[in-house]
Amino acid sequence: MPTRTLILIPGFMSPAWMMIPLQRYLRTDFDRIIRWDYPRVFSDLDVVTQSLARTIDETDDHVSIVAHSFGDWIVRSALAHTDHRDFHRLVSVCPVTTAVPLARRMAPIVGRLASELNVMASVDRAELSIPDHLVIDRSVIWAKLETLVRQQITSTRPIREREVWATHNSVLFQPNGWRCIRHELLIT
């Protein structure tokens, strides 16, 4: 049986330590867990996504990924650059899949400094799909108490969608969120 690796990706301006409670909860389900972090603002998104793609490529393992918020866009972008093909699941937690109202307002002012805001301000850029040549099952977990960045995901592939009683960030700290994420990760 191949080694099972889980990669945890935090959201925009969310430090990787926010994933520690989830990492601890899932530690017995995976052989290895990587809490990946990226430089937040003032980063070249091409460099960031290439860095994640390298992290994925460096493992010969059976990979599952949990990505929160804008981290999900980083994952979807990195998947276009990876040579890795042994994926199990992508669990997208409160993903950015549409234009975020606050980002639309701020992008003209600070968009040159924070390229993430330009992505979050554009429906076309936020809706980035998983590349067709990859086989990876995807689940999306939405926080019931969040409606601003939530939109029906358009995809040619089936996507499992679930809801939990949480807010955008609290879902990473709540046992009900952890159980929902774990359930989606362990689907065979």
Disulfide bonds with the S-S distance in Angstrom:
none
